[in-house]
Amino acid sequence: MFNKISQFFWKIENKIAFYPSLIALWGVIFALLMVSAEQYGISKYLQKVLPVLVIDDLETARVILSSLIGGLISILVFSFSMVMIILNQASSNFSPRLLPGLISNKKHQSILGIHLSGVFYCLITLISIEPTDTNYQLPGFSVLVAIFFISVSLGAFIYFIHSISQSIQVDHILKSVFKSAKRRLELLIEYDTESETLIDENQYHANTDDWHEYYVAKSGYIQTIRANRLLELTVEADTLIQVLPRKNTFLLKGIPIFKSKQALDEVTANKFLEQFIIDDTESMEENYALAFQLITEIAIKAMSPGINDPGTALTCIDYLTELLTLRMKKSDRLLIGQDQQLKIQINITPFEQLLYTILAPFRAYCSHDIIIVSKLLHMCKYLLQQSCCDPGYHETIKKEALNIIDDAKHKLSNQQDLDHLSAKLKRFE
């Protein structure tokens, strides 16, 4: 039950209308509070104490509120239109995988919510102007607050234009993706360092063929795993488990999600399964490998004939180089334990597969460009100079560098370029 509630809130939080609706609701509540305050005579009191804060002309109040409503709706429509244009451009020029991140931008959603709350506040305030005997009950102070609302909305709109114009710039997108992956990698490297001192790696079970398999009821991407709760369950059940699929891999029905050394009853197995958050979309917050894929896709898209932007591709390679340098400090295993006893083994994307997934598209689409090829070889040379937790990483890098050179030789015909590659080849043999 808790798992379903968590998934529900995770889904709606990432919808573009969630925060605007929430802030608009607060605008409605505030408007109703102001209506209640007007009924208790706040405008009459302020008229005596600070008359400058109260608008006491009926027609003036109506004109102001009507104008504010029209202006806020215009700003709101323009803002939504700008968001849609940005999403379309990001999908066309970079990668459709960027859309969830742009849609879930909390700053832009909050600004749209401010506009909506202003509209609802002004509407409720306008409706609250109603006749009392021969006169009208005029919410003079509420009208002044409405003017304050439009001032805040205008300020937010100016910031929105500044922010939205930045968010579509490729440098900003790459930096955002890079920071997200870097944070995740640094966290995992720190965790690996702590685990090395707490868990004996000899406890790692390479052969789990005789372990018991357990399946989920639906297909989807593994968004995240509640490792702490999973650890508690393994201790309670006195078992060891191995999580089979990697994060953000699409889990199909009939494929086991984890194995347990000890057989689990149905109730206990369901408790384990509830710790896996599965959805139909991919998430970058918990999966650094998706960031590698996004940066690679942006680079390949930039090299397409329709865009033809090798400068962006070179920038992407720089970001990939720094992220790969971090990834080399992490082992290909994720082990979780308690009291120096291994309890959970989680499969992650091996460095060899990650590097191949990154460089294969470059070899397929960019081998004809000697500048891109030289940049990739410079990346490989730099990575070979870095320390790593597994000596096999360096052999993997050399193998991929030789593949880059081999593919480039088949695509390039200029003798000077070929001589340049031959000189590079000597560094990796």
C-alpha positions in Angstrom: 0.0 0.0 0.0 2.8 2.4 0.9 4.5 1.6 -2.3 1.4 2.5 -4.4 1.0 5.7 -2.5 4.7 6.6 -3.1 4.4 5.8 -6.8 1.2 7.9 -7.1 2.8 11.0 -5.5 6.0 10.5 -7.5 3.9 10.5 -10.7 1.8 13.6 -10.0 4.8 15.5 -8.6 6.5 15.3 -12.0 3.5 16.5 -13.9 3.6 20.0 -15.4 0.3 20.9 -13.7 1.1 19.7 -10.2 2.8 22.7 -8.6 0.7 25.3 -10.6 -2.5 23.7 -9.3 -1.1 23.5 -5.7 -0.1 27.2 -5.7 -3.4 28.1 -7.3 -5.3 26.3 -4.5 -3.4 28.4 -2.0 -4.4 31.5 -3.9 -8.1 30.5 -3.6 -7.7 29.8 0.1 -6.1 33.2 0.6 -8.8 34.9 -1.3 -11.5 33.3 0.8 -9.6 34.4 3.9 -9.5 37.9 2.6 -13.3 37.8 1.9 -13.8 36.6 5.5 -11.6 39.5 6.8 -13.6 42.0 4.7 -16.8 40.7 6.3 -15.2 41.4 9.7 -14.6 45.0 8.5 -10.9 45.1 7.8 -11.4 47.7 5.1 -13.5 49.9 7.3 -10.9 49.7 10.0 -8.0 50.6 7.6 -10.1 53.4 6.1 -10.0 55.1 9.5 -6.4 54.2 10.4 -4.6 54.2 7.0 -7.0 55.4 4.3 -4.2 55.4 1.7 -4.3 51.6 1.7 -8.0 51.3 0.9 -9.7 51.9 -2.5 -13.1 53.3 -1.7 -14.5 53.8 -5.2 -16.7 51.0 -6.6 -16.1 51.5 -10.3 -12.4 52.0 -9.8 -12.2 48.7 -7.9 -14.1 46.9 -10.6 -12.0 48.3 -13.4 -8.8 47.5 -11.6 -9.8 43.9 -10.8 -11.1 43.3 -14.4 -7.9 44.7 -15.9 -5.8 42.6 -13.6 -7.7 39.4 -14.5 -7.3 40.1 -18.2 -3.6 40.9 -17.8 -2.8 37.8 -15.7 -4.6 35.5 -18.1 -2.6 37.0 -21.0 0.6 36.5 -19.1 -0.5 32.9 -18.2 -1.3 32.0 -21.8 2.0 33.5 -23.1 4.0 31.6 -20.4 2.4 28.2 -21.2 3.0 28.9 -24.9 6.7 29.6 -24.2 6.9 26.3 -22.3 5.4 24.4 -25.2 7.8 26.0 -27.7 10.8 25.2 -25.4 9.7 21.5 -25.1 9.3 21.3 -28.9 12.7 22.8 -29.6 14.4 20.6 -27.0 12.9 17.5 -28.5 13.8 18.5 -32.1 17.3 19.9 -31.5 18.6 17.8 -28.6 16.8 14.7 -27.3 13.2 13.8 -26.4 14.6 12.3 -23.2 15.2 15.8 -21.9 11.5 16.6 -21.8 10.7 15.0 -18.4 13.5 17.2 -16.8 12.2 20.4 -18.5 8.6 19.6 -17.6 9.4 19.0 -14.0 11.4 22.2 -13.6 10.0 23.4 -10.2 10.9 27.1 -10.9 8.8 27.3 -14.1 5.9 25.4 -12.5 5.9 27.7 -9.5 5.8 30.8 -11.7 2.8 29.4 -13.6 1.2 28.7 -10.3 1.7 32.4 -9.2 -0.1 33.6 -12.3 -3.0 31.1 -11.7 -3.3 32.0 -8.0 -3.5 35.7 -9.0 -6.3 35.1 -11.5 -8.3 33.1 -8.9 -7.7 35.7 -6.2 -8.9 38.6 -8.4 -11.9 36.6 -9.6 -13.0 35.8 -6.0 -12.4 39.3 -4.9 -14.5 40.7 -7.8 -17.3 38.3 -7.1 -17.3 39.4 -3.4 -18.4 42.9 -4.4 -22.1 42.4 -3.7 -24.9 44.8 -2.6 -25.8 45.4 1.0 -29.1 47.2 1.4 -28.7 50.3 -0.9 -24.9 50.2 -0.9 -22.2 47.8 -2.0 -19.8 46.0 0.3 -16.5 47.2 -1.2 -13.4 45.1 -0.4 -11.0 48.0 -0.7 -8.1 46.4 1.0 -8.5 43.2 -1.0 -8.2 45.2 -4.2 -4.9 46.7 -3.0 -3.7 43.1 -2.3 -4.7 42.2 -5.9 -2.4 45.0 -7.1 0.4 43.5 -5.1 -0.4 40.1 -6.7 0.0 41.6 -10.2 3.3 43.2 -9.2 4.6 39.8 -8.0 3.4 38.1 -11.2 5.1 40.7 -13.3 8.4 40.1 -11.4 8.0 36.4 -11.8 7.2 36.8 -15.5 10.4 38.7 -16.1 12.4 36.0 -14.2 10.5 33.4 -16.3 11.6 34.9 -19.6 15.2 35.0 -18.3 15.1 31.4 -17.0 13.3 29.9 -20.0 15.7 31.5 -22.5 18.6 30.0 -20.5 17.0 26.5 -20.2 17.0 26.0 -24.0 20.7 26.7 -24.4 22.7 23.6 -24.9 25.4 24.6 -22.5 22.8 25.0 -19.7 21.2 21.7 -20.5 24.6 19.8 -20.6 25.7 21.5 -17.4 22.5 20.5 -15.7 22.7 16.9 -16.8 26.4 16.8 -15.9 25.8 18.1 -12.4 23.0 15.6 -11.7 25.2 12.7 -12.8 28.2 14.0 -10.9 26.3 14.2 -7.7 25.0 10.7 -8.1 28.4 9.3 -8.9 30.1 11.1 -6.0 27.5 9.7 -3.7 28.0 6.1 -5.0 31.8 6.4 -4.8 31.6 7.6 -1.2 29.3 4.7 -0.4 31.6 2.2 -2.1 34.5 3.6 0.0 32.6 3.0 3.2 31.4 -0.5 2.1 35.0 -1.6 1.4 35.9 -1.1 5.1 32.6 -2.7 6.3 32.1 -5.7 4.0 34.6 -8.4 3.0 34.4 -8.7 -0.8 35.1 -12.4 -0.5 31.5 -12.7 0.6 30.4 -11.8 -2.9 28.3 -14.6 -4.5 29.1 -14.9 -8.2 27.1 -18.0 -8.7 23.4 -17.7 -7.6 21.8 -20.2 -9.9 20.3 -22.2 -7.0 18.8 -19.1 -5.4 15.0 -18.5 -5.4 13.6 -16.1 -8.0 10.8 -13.5 -7.5 8.8 -11.5 -10.0 6.9 -8.3 -10.1 3.3 -8.1 -11.4 3.8 -5.4 -14.0 6.4 -4.3 -16.6 8.2 -0.9 -16.4 11.4 0.9 -15.5 13.0 0.4 -12.1 13.0 4.0 -10.9 14.6 3.5 -7.5 15.2 0.9 -4.8 14.6 1.5 -1.1 17.9 0.0 -0.1 17.6 0.8 3.7 14.2 -0.9 4.0 15.4 -3.8 1.8 18.4 -4.3 4.1 16.1 -4.4 7.2 13.9 -7.1 5.4 17.0 -9.2 4.6 18.1 -9.1 8.2 14.6 -10.0 9.4 14.3 -12.9 6.9 17.9 -14.0 7.6 18.6 -14.2 3.9 20.8 -12.7 1.1 19.4 -11.2 -2.0 20.7 -10.3 -5.5 18.9 -7.5 -7.4 19.0 -8.7 -11.0 17.9 -5.9 -13.4 19.9 -2.6 -13.5 18.1 0.7 -12.7 16.2 2.2 -15.6 16.2 -1.0 -17.5 12.8 -2.0 -18.8 11.6 -4.9 -16.7 9.4 -7.3 -18.7 6.9 -9.7 -17.3 8.4 -13.2 -16.7 11.9 -11.8 -15.9 12.9 -12.1 -12.2 13.6 -8.9 -10.3 15.6 -10.4 -7.4 16.9 -13.7 -6.1 16.9 -14.8 -2.5 19.2 -17.4 -1.0 16.4 -18.5 1.4 12.9 -19.3 0.2 10.4 -16.5 1.2 6.7 -16.9 1.9 4.2 -14.8 -0.1 3.8 -12.1 2.5 7.5 -11.6 3.0 8.2 -11.7 -0.8 5.6 -9.0 -1.3 7.3 -6.8 1.3 10.5 -7.2 -0.7 8.8 -6.4 -4.0 7.3 -3.2 -2.5 10.7 -1.7 -2.1 11.2 -1.5 -5.9 9.6 1.6 -7.4 8.5 0.7 -11.0 7.1 3.2 -13.5 6.7 3.6 -17.2 9.2 6.5 -17.5 13.0 6.8 -16.9 14.5 8.9 -14.2 17.9 10.5 -14.2 18.0 11.4 -10.5 18.8 7.8 -9.4 20.6 6.6 -12.6 23.8 8.2 -13.7 24.0 5.9 -16.8 21.0 7.8 -18.2 23.0 11.0 -18.1 25.8 9.4 -20.1 23.2 8.4 -22.6 21.6 11.8 -22.8 24.9 13.6 -23.3 25.9 11.1 -26.0 22.5 11.6 -27.8 22.9 15.4 -27.8 26.4 15.0 -29.3 25.2 12.7 -32.0 22.2 14.9 -32.8 24.5 17.9 -33.0 26.6 16.0 -35.7 23.5 15.3 -37.8 23.4 17.1 -41.2 20.3 19.0 -40.2 22.0 20.6 -37.2 25.7 20.4 -38.1 27.1 21.7 -34.8 30.5 20.0 -34.1 31.2 22.5 -31.4 28.4 21.1 -29.2 29.7 17.6 -29.9 33.2 18.6 -28.6 31.6 20.1 -25.5 29.7 16.9 -24.9 32.9 14.9 -25.1 34.5 17.1 -22.4 31.6 16.5 -20.1 31.7 12.7 -20.8 35.5 12.7 -20.1 35.0 14.2 -16.6 32.1 11.8 -15.8 34.0 8.8 -17.0 37.0 9.9 -14.8 34.6 9.7 -11.8 33.1 6.4 -13.0 36.6 4.8 -13.0 36.8 5.4 -9.3 33.7 3.1 -8.8 33.7 -0.6 -8.9 31.3 -2.7 -11.1 29.7 -4.0 -7.9 27.2 -2.5 -5.5 27.3 -4.4 -2.2 25.2 -3.5 0.8 25.6 -5.1 4.2 25.3 -4.8 8.0 27.7 -5.7 10.7 30.4 -6.6 8.1 28.0 -9.2 6.6 27.0 -8.9 2.9 23.2 -8.8 2.5 22.4 -7.3 -0.9 24.1 -7.5 -4.2 22.9 -5.0 -6.9 23.8 -5.3 -10.5 25.0 -2.1 -12.1 26.1 -1.2 -15.6 29.8 -2.5 -16.0 32.4 0.1 -17.1 33.1 -1.9 -20.2 29.5 -1.8 -21.3 29.0 1.8 -20.4 32.1 2.9 -22.4 31.0 0.8 -25.4 27.5 2.3 -25.2 29.0 5.8 -25.3 31.6 5.4 -28.0 29.7 3.1 -30.4 27.4 5.9 -31.7 30.4 8.2 -32.1 32.1 5.5 -34.2 29.0 5.0 -36.3 28.2 8.7 -37.0 31.4 10.7 -36.4 34.2 8.6 -37.8 34.4 10.8 -40.9 35.2 13.9 -38.8 38.9 13.9 -37.9 38.4 16.6 -35.2 35.8 14.5 -33.3 38.0 11.4 -33.7 41.0 13.3 -32.3 38.9 14.6 -29.4 37.7 11.0 -28.6 41.3 9.7 -28.7 42.4 12.6 -26.5 39.7 11.5 -24.0 40.9 7.9 -24.0 44.5 9.1 -23.5 43.4 11.2 -20.6 41.4 8.4 -19.0 44.4 6.1 -19.2 46.4 8.6 -17.1 43.8 8.4 -14.3 43.8 6.1 -11.4 41.0 3.5 -11.3 39.7 0.8 -8.9 40.0 -2.0 -11.5 43.0 -2.5 -13.7 40.7 -3.9 -16.4 39.3 -0.5 -17.0 42.5 0.6 -18.7 42.4 -2.4 -21.0 38.8 -1.6 -21.9 39.8 2.0 -22.8 42.7 0.9 -25.0 40.4 -1.5 -26.8 37.8 1.2 -27.5 40.5 3.6 -28.7 41.8 1.1 -31.2 38.2 0.6 -32.4 37.8 4.3 -32.9 41.0 4.4 -35.0 40.0 1.4 -37.0 36.6 2.8 -37.9 38.1 6.2 -38.7 40.6 4.7 -41.2 37.7 3.2 -43.1 35.9 6.5 -43.3 38.8 8.9 -44.0 40.6 9.2 -47.3 42.9 12.2 -46.8 46.5 11.0 -46.4 47.3 13.6 -43.8 44.4 12.5 -41.6 45.5 8.9 -42.0 49.0 9.8 -40.9 47.6 11.6 -38.0 45.7 8.5 -36.9 48.8 6.3 -37.4 50.7 8.6 -35.0 47.8 8.3 -32.5 47.8 4.5 -32.8 51.2 4.2 -31.4 50.0 5.6 -28.1 47.5 2.8 -27.5 49.4 -0.3 -28.7 
